[in-house]
Amino acid sequence: MAYKPFDLTGKVALVTGGNGGIGLGMADALAQAGADLVIWGTNEAKNAAAESQLKAHGRRVLTRKVDVADEQAVIEAMRAAVAEMGRLDTVIANAGVGGGARSFSEMSTEVYRRVMSVNLDGVFFTFREACRHMVERAEAGDTGGSLVVTSSTSAIHGAARNEAYGATKAAVLSMVRAIAVEHARYGVRANSVLPGWIATDMTDGAQHNDKFNDQVIKRVPFRRWGEPEDFGGLAVYLASDASRFHTGDSLVVDGGYTIF
């Protein structure tokens, strides 16, 4: 019998912020591996484009405009996703915003609150509702599930002028470990992915900054920016039965930058 642990046929994955960047890179790979998709994003035009791209793989795709910082919106959207798709096997909390300043002393409370609301509160709301569904399913005899959060290497090294962002990305690592321990009895696993310098809309300014590329990207052992597609294989692994005993981990994907 052929070894096919990465076949996601029959599974459903939800990706927040899945209409672009790393989220879309993950979603596209999941669709190619056989999963049906639920995509949440705040930009309806990008949602529509992502839906078209993912449906080209022959998968069912449900898109919805959701601000993950809005607790009630997350509750309603999660219920709608389960009702429409029948189940959720994987939930990837990828939606996030940046929020730096010229210096820590000049960082506004408004920026701090906005970053916290999306990058931390949004993950909390998303995972809480996902766990509610997965636990109910497990108690009915259908165990299993995978939770994945997109953190950042900012969680483990000093991100100057990005204290609010780094704080949220570190906080979700602890949240995931706690979820992993509590929910293993239901067959639910939870892991974090820590991207390094990745070419997305959030890093567009740095990508076109010659000084940044010369002083930072040249220090990446692979000597290039990461691409959203670099996260596809990892997403498939974490959504698949191949990772059924892999939980509470923090997986760094940065081209070797952190260890160099």
N, C-alpha and C positions, 0 to 999 in steps of 0.2 A: 504494500500500500504506500502511495506517495505521501511524503511528509509535507503537509500544507497548513502549518500553524498560522501563517500570515494571511490566510484567506478570510476576508471579513464579510463574506456573503451572509446575508441575514442579520447583520449587525447594523445598529443605527448610532451615529456619532453626532453630537452637538458641539459646534465650535463658536465661541463668542469672539467677536472681532474677526470672524472667518471670511470677511469679504475682501481682504487684502493682506499684504505682507506675510508674516510667518503663519498667521491663521489660515490664509488661503493656500499657502504652500502645504500645510498639513492636510487641509480638507481635500485638496486635489489628489494627494497620494492616497488618502483613505477611500475616496471614490474609486480610484483606479484599482484598489485592492478589494473592492466589492461592497463597501459600506454605503448605506443611504445617509444623507446629511441633513442636519438642521443648522442653519447659519443665522446668527444674530449680528446685527451691525446697526449703527445709527445713520448711515448714509444709504438712502434707498436706491440711488443710482448704482452704487457699488454693490449693493445686495443683488440687484437685478443682473449685473454683469457676472457676478460670482455664480449665481444660479444657472445662467446660461452655460458657463464654462463647466460646471460640475455635471449638469444634465447631459452634456456631450459624452460622458462616460457611461451613460445608460442607467444612471442612478435616480432614485427618488430624492428630491431636494425641496426642503421647506425653508423659506427665508422670512425673517420678521425684523422689523425695526424695534430694537430694544436698547435702552440705556441701562446698563447693568448697575449703575449707581442708584437706580430707582427700584426699591425693594418690591413694591407691588407689581411693577412691570415684569420683574424677573419671575415672581410667583405665577403670574398669569401666563407668561410665555412658556414656562416649564410645563405647566398643566396642558397648554395647547399643543406643545410638541409631543408629549406622551399620548394625548388623545388622537392626534393626527397620524403619528408614526407607529403607535402601538407600544413602543418601548424606547428606552435610551440605554445603550450599552457603554458608551464612552462619552464623557463630558470634558471638553477642553476649555478651561477658563483662560482665554488668550487676550481678551479685550484690555486695553491699557492706554494710558496717556502719559506724555512726558510733562515735565514741569520744573525746569531749571531756573536759575537766576544768575545775575552777574557775580553774586557772592551769597553765602549763606545769610549774612547779616541783612541783605537786601531782599531775601525771599519773602514774598507776601503771604499772609495768612490765607488769602483767597486761593493762591496757587497750591499751598499745602493742603487745604481742605478738598480742592478739586482732585488732586492726585490721590489722596486717601480714599475719596468716595468711589472712584473708579477702580483703582488698582488693588485696594484692600477690601472695602465694603462690597464691591462688585463680585470679587472672588468668593467672599463669605456667603453672599446671597445665592450665587450660582451653585456653589457646592452644597450648601444646606438643602436647597430644593432638590438637587440631583440625588443626594444621599437619602432624602425622604422617599423618593421614587424607588431607588435601588434596594433599600431596606424592606419596603413594602413588597417588592417583587420577590426578594429572598425569603421573606416570611411566608410567601405563597408557594415556595418550593423552587423558585427560579433564581438561583444565586449567581453572583458575578457582576462585575462592572469595573470600569476604569475611569479614574479622575486624573486629569493632568492640568497643571498650571504653568503658564509661561511666566517665569520669573526673569532674572537677568543676572549677569555677572556683577552688576552693581550691588547685588545682595552680599557678595563675598569680598569685594575690594572697595577701596575708598573712591566714591564717585563725587569728586569735588563739584560744588555748585549744583548738586542734584540730591541733596540730603533727603528731601521728601520722597523722591522716586526710589532711591536706594532703600529707605526705610520700609516702604510698602513691599518691595521685592524680597527683602529679608523676612518680613513678617509672614508672607505666604509659605515660606519654607517650613516654618514651625507649624502653621496651620495644617499643611499637608501631612506632616509626620504624625500629628495628633489624629487626623482623620484616618490615616493608614492603620494605626494601632487599634482604634475603636471599631473600624468596619471590616477588619480582616475576617471576623467570624461570619460575615455575610458574603464572603468571597469578593469583596470590593477592595481594590487596591488604589493607591494614590501616590503620584510621583510629580516631581518638579523638573522643568527643563529650564536651563540657564543659558540663554543666548549671549554671545559676545557682540562684536560689531557687525551688524547685519544690515544690508541695503534694503531699507523700507522707507515709507513716507516719513516716519519719525526721525530718521537720520539723514534726510535729504540734504540738509544744509551742510553737514559734515562731509558728505560724499563729494561735494563740489568745492571743498576747502583744501587747497593744495598743501597748506601747512599741516593740517590735520592728517591728511593722507601720508605725508612724508614722515611725520613724527610718531604717528600712532599705527596706522595700517601696515607700515613697513616693519613694525615690531611683531605683527601676527606671523607666526612661523609659516603659515600657508601663503603669506604675502598678498592677501586679497580680502575684500569684504565677503562676509557670508551672504548667502542668498536664501530666500524663503524656501526654495526647493531642498535646501540642505536639511530641513526638518521633516521632510516627508517620510523617510524610512523610519525615523524614530517614532513618529506618530503612529505609523502602522504597527510597529512592534508593541508599543504601549497599549494599543487598542486590541491587540490580538491575544490569542491563547498562549502565544510564545512567552508572554510576560506574566502569566497567571500566578507566579510566586515571587514577583518582583514588585516591592512596595516600599514606600517611605524613602525613596531615593531622590537625590538631586543630581541631574545629569547635565554636565557642562558641555555646550556646543559652541566653541569659540575659536576653532582653528589653532588651538594651543596657546592663545594669548595669555590666559591666566597663569599658566605654568611656566611661561618663558621669563 
